[in-house]
Amino acid sequence: MGFKVAVAGATGNVGREMLNILEERGFPAAEVVALASRRSVGTEVSYGDRTLKVRALDNYDFSDTDICLMSAGGNVSKEWSPRIGKQGCVVIDNSSAWRYDADVPLIVPEVNPEAITQFSRRNIIANPNCSTAQLLVALKPLHDAATIKRVVVATYQSVSGAGKEGMDELFTQTRAVFVADPVEAKKFTKRIAFNVIPHIDVFMDDGSTKEEWKMVAETKKMLDPKIKLTATCVRVPVFIGHSEAVNIEFEKPITADEAREILREAPGCLVIDKRENGGYVTPIECAGEDATYISRIREDSTIDNGLNMWIVSDNLRKGAALNAVQIAELLIERGLIQPKQKAA
Ligand SMILES: NC(=O)c1ccc[n+]([C@@H]2O[C@H](COP(=O)([O-])OP(=O)(O)OC[C@H]3O[C@@H](n4cnc5c(N)ncnc54)[C@H](OP(=O)(O)O)[C@@H]3O)[C@@H](O)[C@H]2O)c1
């Protein structure tokens, strides 16, 4: 028994990673189809040791496809996901287009797997923002143990979170600095090479950015609407891997040792926390890895029941492609979908 899977946005950062992860995890796919814009028709992408020729999303017939892993941006998703869903193909979407829709479940399998049953309302499931996904993998087991009241988070987000153009811009600007060429900012609002930019996505009326607002809204939707969260999201000159400095206030007492033990047992988490030189994880070490790494766990003596920690994960994996594939696996494990094409 195998599923027919389409990867829409297969030439992008997330789409390529989706193809890698489907193959690595031995996803039960009878067939995998790579889709992108018309510009990419005929381009080749790798799926394990196979090469797939990219086809155009806009003339692809989804009627015999079971799952569409969509990572082609919000506008494409707004237009295409409902049409694909109506053809009986479940869309797992990486953009923010559907995350806040009451009829669309927003899922991190380690956090709120039970919400997945609501997918049938629209045949669309949303994948969270990359910064929220890794944060909630670490917060969920701590919330279960000691009830989180408030979270203060500062992010250090890599340029791959802004797509392949973001990665190209860091590379081009870095080279320009070394050869004394003019440095041009196109994708980012200021120079990103050898700099940091406290601005991701558009500004909101209250002075926060949409990226910061997403972390608040998505935490409330997936973990607990009572949690208060405030974020400052910053772009840093790192290619892959988002980092977060997190301060958490709990209702009940919890020590750093207790938190470390809870996180050691928690699904998706890996604790690397030695109080010595290099005894913590940095983004360069998490690139290509599936885990959410937690380091620098310590008590915050300025508040009752407070902890600080450092959370790092590969934004293209747990922040996007891996989480999407895990959602597809969850659908299958729970018997919520069956392949349309029966094996001959
Ligand atoms: N990067 C992350 O960390 C991250 C995390 C979570 C969510 N996401 C979301 O995932 C999505 C993709 O991100 P990315 O980083 O992979 O971006 P990307 O590297 O810029 O890739 C974009 C992909 O979308 C395709 N595309 C663009 N316009 C299209 C159209 N009209 N029809 C069909 N395909 C089209 C592109 O195909 P062509 O090559 O043909 O243009 C490409 O395959 C975005 O919604 C992003 O917000 C990204």
Ligand as a Chemical Component Dictionary entry (heavy atoms), coordinates in Angstrom:
data_LIG
# 
_chem_comp.id                   LIG 
_chem_comp.type                 NON-POLYMER 
_chem_comp.pdbx_formal_charge   0 
_chem_comp.three_letter_code    LIG 
# 
loop_
_chem_comp_atom.comp_id 
_chem_comp_atom.atom_id 
_chem_comp_atom.alt_atom_id 
_chem_comp_atom.type_symbol 
_chem_comp_atom.charge 
_chem_comp_atom.model_Cartn_x 
_chem_comp_atom.model_Cartn_y 
_chem_comp_atom.model_Cartn_z 
_chem_comp_atom.pdbx_ordinal 
LIG N1  N1  N 0  12.187 28.508 5.043  1  
LIG C1  C1  C 0  11.622 28.289 6.217  2  
LIG O1  O1  O 0  12.274 28.190 7.282  3  
LIG C2  C2  C 0  10.159 28.142 6.313  4  
LIG C3  C3  C 0  9.631  27.704 7.490  5  
LIG C4  C4  C 0  8.266  27.568 7.601  6  
LIG C5  C5  C 0  7.489  27.886 6.532  7  
LIG N2  N2  N 1  8.036  28.310 5.356  8  
LIG C6  C6  C 0  7.142  28.610 4.254  9  
LIG O2  O2  O 0  7.316  27.662 3.221  10 
LIG C7  C7  C 0  7.084  28.276 1.948  11 
LIG C8  C8  C 0  8.262  28.076 1.037  12 
LIG O3  O3  O 0  9.447  28.570 1.636  13 
LIG P1  P1  P 0  10.884 28.341 0.999  14 
LIG O4  O4  O 0  11.814 28.810 2.048  15 
LIG O5  O5  O -1 11.034 26.971 0.457  16 
LIG O6  O6  O 0  10.839 29.369 -0.229 17 
LIG P2  P2  P 0  11.705 29.364 -1.590 18 
LIG O7  O7  O 0  13.030 28.710 -1.354 19 
LIG O8  O8  O 0  11.682 30.753 -2.072 20 
LIG O9  O9  O 0  10.869 28.429 -2.595 21 
LIG C9  C9  C 0  9.590  28.798 -3.061 22 
LIG C10 C10 C 0  8.996  27.649 -3.856 23 
LIG O10 O10 O 0  7.676  28.020 -4.265 24 
LIG C11 C11 C 0  7.567  27.821 -5.677 25 
LIG N3  N3  N 0  6.620  28.763 -6.277 26 
LIG C12 C12 C 0  6.685  30.098 -6.280 27 
LIG N4  N4  N 0  5.648  30.611 -7.001 28 
LIG C13 C13 C 0  4.927  29.564 -7.455 29 
LIG C14 C14 C 0  3.771  29.417 -8.258 30 
LIG N5  N5  N 0  3.122  30.489 -8.741 31 
LIG N6  N6  N 0  3.309  28.171 -8.538 32 
LIG C15 C15 C 0  3.962  27.089 -8.077 33 
LIG N7  N7  N 0  5.074  27.138 -7.319 34 
LIG C16 C16 C 0  5.552  28.373 -7.008 35 
LIG C17 C17 C 0  8.970  28.054 -6.191 36 
LIG O11 O11 O 0  9.077  27.492 -7.466 37 
LIG P3  P3  P 0  10.045 28.172 -8.599 38 
LIG O12 O12 O 0  11.429 27.690 -8.252 39 
LIG O13 O13 O 0  9.497  27.588 -9.845 40 
LIG O14 O14 O 0  9.885  29.645 -8.485 41 
LIG C18 C18 C 0  9.773  27.328 -5.134 42 
LIG O15 O15 O 0  9.747  25.926 -5.376 43 
LIG C19 C19 C 0  6.756  29.734 2.271  44 
LIG O16 O16 O 0  5.359  29.858 2.376  45 
LIG C20 C20 C 0  7.394  29.943 3.615  46 
LIG O17 O17 O 0  6.773  30.977 4.341  47 
LIG C21 C21 C 0  9.360  28.427 5.224  48 
# 
loop_
_chem_comp_bond.comp_id 
_chem_comp_bond.atom_id_1 
_chem_comp_bond.atom_id_2 
_chem_comp_bond.value_order 
_chem_comp_bond.pdbx_ordinal 
LIG N1  C1  SING 1  
LIG C1  O1  DOUB 2  
LIG C1  C2  SING 3  
LIG C2  C3  SING 4  
LIG C2  C21 DOUB 5  
LIG C3  C4  DOUB 6  
LIG C4  C5  SING 7  
LIG C5  N2  DOUB 8  
LIG N2  C6  SING 9  
LIG N2  C21 SING 10 
LIG C6  O2  SING 11 
LIG C6  C20 SING 12 
LIG O2  C7  SING 13 
LIG C7  C8  SING 14 
LIG C7  C19 SING 15 
LIG C8  O3  SING 16 
LIG O3  P1  SING 17 
LIG P1  O4  DOUB 18 
LIG P1  O5  SING 19 
LIG P1  O6  SING 20 
LIG O6  P2  SING 21 
LIG P2  O7  DOUB 22 
LIG P2  O8  SING 23 
LIG P2  O9  SING 24 
LIG O9  C9  SING 25 
LIG C9  C10 SING 26 
LIG C10 O10 SING 27 
LIG C10 C18 SING 28 
LIG O10 C11 SING 29 
LIG C11 N3  SING 30 
LIG C11 C17 SING 31 
LIG N3  C12 SING 32 
LIG N3  C16 SING 33 
LIG C12 N4  DOUB 34 
LIG N4  C13 SING 35 
LIG C13 C14 SING 36 
LIG C13 C16 DOUB 37 
LIG C14 N5  SING 38 
LIG C14 N6  DOUB 39 
LIG N6  C15 SING 40 
LIG C15 N7  DOUB 41 
LIG N7  C16 SING 42 
LIG C17 O11 SING 43 
LIG C17 C18 SING 44 
LIG O11 P3  SING 45 
LIG P3  O12 DOUB 46 
LIG P3  O13 SING 47 
LIG P3  O14 SING 48 
LIG C18 O15 SING 49 
LIG C19 O16 SING 50 
LIG C19 C20 SING 51 
LIG C20 O17 SING 52 
# 
